[in-house]
Amino acid sequence: MPRNRSGRSVVQSAIDIKRWQQQTPTVVEARPARCPACGVASCPLGGAIRLQGHGKRERQVWGPSGPDQRPEMLTVTARRYRCVSCGAVLLVVPRGVLGRRLYSASAIGFALALWGLVLATAAEVRRRVAPAGIVGDSAVTGWTTLRRWVRDVAQRRLFAEAPDPVPRASLRQRAASAAVALAASADPTTRALPIEHRAFLGAAHAA
């Protein structure tokens, strides 16, 4: 189970958002193999459980559930665990849910591809990614959140393994570079899909 690079106490499950929404996994199904804080095995052979269930917590997740779907606001029930070895409290979330961010990794990857590769306007990207129906005057022609995501990618606060952009590249060029890398993370069987669709799919694996 990979650790979410966007938040130290947030761990991504191998279960995706859609499956998680259909049925919240049990404590056993969602339990990480190891504590990401101290590395102890959660269920050592012949020993007591080290990562114990510690309740639940609801998390909002924004964005479309697929590249051709309308954006929505979902609520997922994440599972909490406490490590009895080091005291760390972990929040286990579906694959693609990012720590300290409302939008899913897939929604962000999709937005970067639409803006950087498809060359959609920021307003069009917002229409296809953001679930909010009411926007301020500044959002009619632009979207500040999109630019913030691009800067976060460049500063390794988001999709940390995305390649370094060309020096002095524009924000749109940086978005394109990140989107290509995310698309490359998608399953090889998706190669026939449009690149923005592959960026959507690959972003959940690269988060």
Disulfide bonds with the S-S distance in Angstrom:
none
